[in-house]
Amino acid sequence: MTEQLQVAVLYGGKSTEHEVSIHSAQTVCEQLLKNARYRVLPIFISREGHWFLQEVCGAATPADQPITPVISPQGSLYLPQRQEFLSPDIYFPVLHGTNGEDGTIQGLLESLDVPYVGCGVLASAMGMDKEVAKILAWKRGIPVLPYKKLSRGIAYDKAALEAWAVQTGLPVFVKPVRLGSSVGVTKVKSTAALHQAIEFALRFDTDVLVEKGVESPQEVFCALLGEGEELLSSQCGELKSLAGEFFDYQAKYITAGGCETRVPADLPKETLAQLRQYSEIIFKALRGSGLARVDFLVGKDGKAWFSEINTIPGLSMTSLYPQLFEASGVSYAQVLERLIELARRNWEQRRSISLERVG
């Protein structure tokens, strides 16, 4: 008889992407429950950071039971109402954005010494920081767009920034450095709107990028699964926003039919192959493991620019990540199985590292 694994799915969280996380996690839970090998523990994290065990994955309910992560020989989760410990076999973070995708939850899970799905602390933190990810991509020879970084509480020369934006070429995009789902992002077409956009982005992060835009770009995406020599890259797909000038939060999550997906993207085969190669290079440079989605902008001249990497991409049935792999012949069920097996293998490898001082 096949061993049944208890999978703790973590979702919600202290993030502007709280609702998106729940939506993704509901699909993950539904898919895991289809496989008799898995028993699912839905763990909701509130906006205040409190943990709850739910009967069914979703938003907060009165039936939710408080739960506390603890470092204990008895288990890593404590239910005070039951006065008992739980010891899940695997943790599956589906926490998009801040406090989930940035290495923080990964650090906690490392401290608890439990296996978990996805990138580790370093890869998560570097991937979440758009500037760090761009620097790594650039170091590997992958084109990135010109940008300026500004920080909260540090004055900047407004006239010089306006001059740079004009010289670089409007429009520019202003975006938080460490955030996803296009939250806080503004397309700026004139210098008159530049500083207001910066103030808006600084509401969501302490650092922002002002980045050169690409005229009418194709937004192209590649999904990744695995690590090292066993890394799989999907076919590249593209999204067209039907509800705005770019693929913003409104188009992604609010407006019905706000975008359309095409896999493979409408690009030459050589370009698609190059973007897959770029994606794998970036993921390996980050020391990534498990899953990620890499985003590119492709101009009318065919030149591609690395935009960002998402180490916990959207995982609902309408999200890009599962769609890209489905189109590449890898089912959602297969994706989950590979992620869980890789997480367990990596945990065993970490546990095999000697902590004894030699010599």
C-alpha positions, 0 to 999 in steps of 0.5 A, a space after each residue: 500500500 502506498 504511503 499517504 503523505 500529509 500535506 500542509 498547504 499554507 495560504 493567505 498571509 500578510 500581503 497585498 496578494 492575500 486574496 490571490 493566494 487563497 484562490 491559488 491554494 484552493 486549486 492546489 488543495 482540490 488537485 491534491 485531494 484527487 490523489 489518494 496518496 495525499 491528505 491535505 491540511 489547509 492552513 490559513 494565515 490571516 492578514 495579521 499573521 495568525 495561523 488557523 487550521 481549516 476544514 476546507 481551504 478558503 477565506 476565514 470562517 468561525 470554524 477555523 481552529 487556531 494553530 501555532 508553528 513551534 519548534 518541538 520534538 512532538 511536531 511543528 504545529 500545535 493546536 491549543 484547542 485540542 492540546 495536540 501536535 501535528 507533524 505534516 510530512 510536507 509543507 506547500 507554501 502558496 503565499 504570493 508576495 510579501 511574507 511568503 515569496 520573499 524568503 521569510 516563510 522559507 526561513 521559518 520552515 528551515 528553522 522548523 526543520 521540515 520539508 517544503 515545496 519551492 525555492 529556498 530562503 536565498 533564491 526566494 529573497 533574490 527572486 522577490 527583489 526585482 533589482 537583484 534579479 535584474 543584476 543577476 540576469 544582466 551578469 549572465 548576459 541576459 538583456 534588462 531594461 534601463 532603470 533607476 531605483 529610489 528609496 523611501 526617506 531618501 531625497 532624489 533629484 526630481 529634475 534629473 530623474 525627469 531628464 533621464 526619463 525623457 532621454 531614456 524614452 517615455 513611457 516609463 513604468 514605476 513599480 515596487 521592488 518587492 511585490 507581485 501581481 502588478 500591485 502599485 505599478 503605474 505606466 507613466 507617459 509624462 514627467 508631470 505624472 512621474 512623482 505621483 506614481 513614485 509616491 503611490 508605489 512607495 505606499 507598498 514598498 520601501 524601494 521602487 524602480 523607475 524602468 524604461 518601457 517597451 512600446 507595445 510589447 508582447 508579454 511572454 512567460 515561461 514556467 519552470 519545474 525542478 532544479 539543476 540538470 532535471 530542470 524543465 522549462 515549459 513552452 512560452 506563452 503570451 498574454 494580451 490585456 483586453 482591459 487596459 494598456 498593460 497586464 495590471 491587477 485589474 486585467 489579471 483578477 477583476 475584469 472578466 475576460 480582461 486578458 487572453 492567453 496564447 501558447 505558444 507565443 506568437 514569436 519565431 521558434 528561435 526566439 522562443 528557444 532563446 527565452 526558454 534558455 534565458 529562463 533556465 539560466 536565471 533560475 539556476 543563477 538564483 539557485 532556484 528549486 521547485 517552481 517559478 515563472 519568468 516574465 519577459 517583454 519582447 519589442 516590435 523589433 524582436 528584442 527580448 528583455 528580462 522583466 522579473 521572476 516569480 518563485 511562487 507564481 499563480 496556481 489557479 486553473 486560470 493562472 499561467 503556470 499550470 496552463 504553460 505546463 499543460 500545453 507542454 504535456 505536463 499535467 497539474 497532477 504531475 507538477 504537484 507530484 514532482 514538486 512534493 518529491 523534490 521537496 522531500 529529496 532536498 530536505 533529506 539532503 539538507 539533513 545529511 549535512 554534517 554539523 560536527 566540527 572536524 579537526 
